[in-house]
């Protein structure tokens, strides 16, 4: 792929991260639940970390024609959100049909698209450093996705229980 093509992919990745950050900041700002606000603020902060990381990679690629493996090794791990506790109280406070639940659903879709885009790019490239970069990003987004899917599952089960939807 041409140098400009790789730069375009990185620019698109930065745009995706900005969109995710914006969504998470909006949810954090508008929710009345403090625990939900914290989770979405952590996710917004992680998206900013992605943006900073991708901008450094874009700059380095533009200057050197390759990715900066050292930056990848220095980047924080994927588990910051896994360390955020999803409490039963938080799940009870979120309405399954309320703003937070709708935001969680939208965020799941957004994270799914990010994972797909990064995974696709990783599978298409022959550059081992680019493959590693996009696999790393896909794995980070998978962590976000898992958190949101788990939270959504808990909310769904709460709704089923509250409305006697269980078959037994």
C-alpha atoms as one frame of an Amber mdcrd trajectory, in Angstrom:
protein
   0.000   0.000   0.000   1.217   3.507  -0.722   2.471   5.783   2.033  -0.555
   8.034   1.496  -2.895   5.038   1.778  -1.413   4.054   5.133  -1.642   7.658
   6.348  -5.286   7.770   5.259  -6.023   4.632   7.284  -4.383   6.173  10.336
  -6.361   9.386   9.846  -9.599   7.377   9.625  -8.632   5.545  12.812  -8.087
   8.872  14.565 -11.520  10.052  13.413 -13.142   6.845  14.759 -11.452   7.386
  18.108 -12.624  11.017  18.243 -16.193   9.866  17.589 -15.975   7.311  20.358
 -14.535   9.863  22.747 -17.335  12.305  21.925 -20.034   9.708  22.566 -18.509
   8.615  25.862 -18.050  12.212  27.034 -21.678  12.993  26.193 -22.931  10.029
  28.190 -20.642  10.909  31.101 -21.886  14.500  31.055 -25.582  13.665  30.785
 -26.015  10.686  33.081 -27.244  11.178  36.606 -25.661   7.922  37.773 -22.166
   8.531  39.190 -20.950   4.964  38.544 -22.042   5.107  34.912 -20.406   8.518
  34.581 -17.115   7.094  35.850 -17.184   4.153  33.437 -17.910   6.356  30.435
 -15.306   8.909  31.494 -12.689   6.150  31.736 -13.689   5.030  28.239 -13.450
   8.621  26.936 -10.010   8.917  28.510  -8.921   5.675  26.855 -10.133   6.939
  23.490  -7.969  10.048  24.022  -5.029   7.744  24.734  -5.755   6.011  21.399
  -5.913   9.376  19.627  -2.570  10.473  21.088  -1.008   7.125  20.234  -2.312
   7.143  16.651  -1.200  10.736  16.110   2.327   9.798  17.204   2.253   6.817
  14.839   1.002   9.012  11.980   3.753  11.550  12.580   6.438   8.873  12.838
   5.165   7.101   9.728   5.215  10.380   7.810   8.798  11.052   8.855  10.293
   7.556   8.775   7.989   5.581   6.467   7.347   3.007   9.191   5.543   2.598
  12.501   7.250   3.276  15.810   7.396  -0.053  17.601   8.813   1.608  20.721
   5.592   3.611  21.133   3.577   0.402  20.910   5.638  -1.192  23.653   5.222
   1.903  25.890   1.452   2.129  25.373  -0.746   1.299  28.369  -2.424  -2.087
  28.664  -5.936  -2.992  27.620  -7.281  -3.569  31.102  -8.026  -0.108  32.530
 -11.760  -0.630  32.118 -11.601  -4.213  33.338 -10.422  -2.717  36.630 -13.564
  -0.556  36.804 -16.124  -2.377  38.916 -19.609  -2.866  37.514 -21.643  -2.931
  40.672 -25.057  -4.508  41.089 -26.261  -1.154  42.406 -25.199   0.533  39.178
 -27.096  -2.014  37.084 -30.163  -1.516  39.268 -29.968   2.254  38.813 -29.900
   2.113  35.008 -33.246   1.916  33.293 -33.225  -0.634  30.494 -35.056   1.778
  28.252 -33.386   4.955  29.474 -30.673   7.200  28.116 -27.763   5.190  29.522
 -29.067   1.914  28.088 -29.501   3.518  24.656 -25.987   4.940  24.874 -24.604
   1.531  25.811 -26.304   0.006  22.769 -24.903   2.708  20.471 -21.454   2.292
  21.998 -21.550  -1.473  21.390 -22.198  -0.823  17.696 -19.401   1.726  17.535
 -16.909  -0.581  19.250 -17.934  -3.444  16.950 -17.148  -1.282  13.921 -13.789
  -0.284  15.385 -12.823  -3.903  16.073 -13.863  -4.882  12.543 -11.960  -2.001
  10.922  -8.755  -2.631  12.869  -8.941  -6.402  12.410  -9.549  -6.003   8.670
  -6.543  -3.720   8.298  -4.383  -6.127  10.307  -5.373  -9.008   8.036  -4.780
  -7.031   4.822  -1.297  -5.711   5.472   1.959  -7.466   4.745   3.908  -5.086
   7.006   4.485  -6.930  10.312   4.674  -3.680  12.306   1.414  -2.413  10.833
  -0.213  -5.790  11.504   0.939  -5.651  15.116  -0.330  -2.075  15.517  -3.813
  -2.810  14.198  -4.107  -6.122  16.069  -3.164  -4.277  19.244  -5.827  -1.620
  18.603  -8.437  -4.273  17.772  -7.698  -6.051  21.058  -8.013  -2.821  23.019
 -11.390  -2.116  21.413 -12.452  -5.700  22.157 -11.976  -4.891  25.837 -14.337
  -1.924  25.523 -16.792  -4.070  23.572 -16.768  -6.844  26.182 -17.435  -4.414
  29.011 -20.383  -2.892  27.173 -21.821  -6.260  26.112 -21.567  -7.569  29.685
 -23.290  -4.462  31.015 -25.999  -4.708  28.354 -26.558  -8.376  29.232 -27.007
  -7.491  32.900 -29.491  -4.755  31.967 -31.424  -7.100  29.693 -31.665  -9.746
  32.401 -32.860  -7.080  34.858 -35.608  -6.049  32.431 -36.619  -9.669  31.885
 -36.769 -10.256  35.628 -38.639  -7.006  36.356 -41.232  -7.795  33.659 -41.547
 -11.523  34.341 -40.213 -12.442  30.908 -38.410 -15.493  32.214 -39.907 -18.761
  30.949 -39.914 -20.277  34.427
